[in-house]
Amino acid sequence: MFLRLESLEHDNHTIYPDLRLTSDHAPLTVDISIFEKHIQTKRCTLVKNSEEDNFVNELIETIKEMNTENICNKNVLDQII
């Protein structure tokens, strides 16, 4: 486990060296703060056979037709796209 030194946000740990038994390991407790956060969600729908719906369908078909079997580097990927 890696803990950042001199970081108040990540420096919430306690080491208990007095609780060592026969091994040289000491128990460690880490406090992790989890804050509730509201994430706004938004749904959009496409009307069937609309211009946007047709665009999405054409895009899907175009992507399906791409030959992606031999992409060995970024330049080949750029050529395919």
RAURMO-V287551 format. One record per pair of residues at least 12 apart in sequence whose ideal C-beta (glycine too) atoms are under 10 Angstrom apart, sorted by the first residue. I is the first residue (numbers start at 0). GAP is how many residues later the second one is. Records with the same first field share a line. If there is no record, write none. Layout:
BEGIN
I->GAP, GAP
END
This chain:
BEGIN
0->12, 27, 29
2->25, 27
8->24
9->20, 22
10->19, 20
11->17, 18, 19, 20, 21
12->15, 16, 17, 18, 19
13->13, 14, 15, 16, 17
14->12, 13, 14
15->12, 13
62->18
65->14, 15
66->13
67->12
END
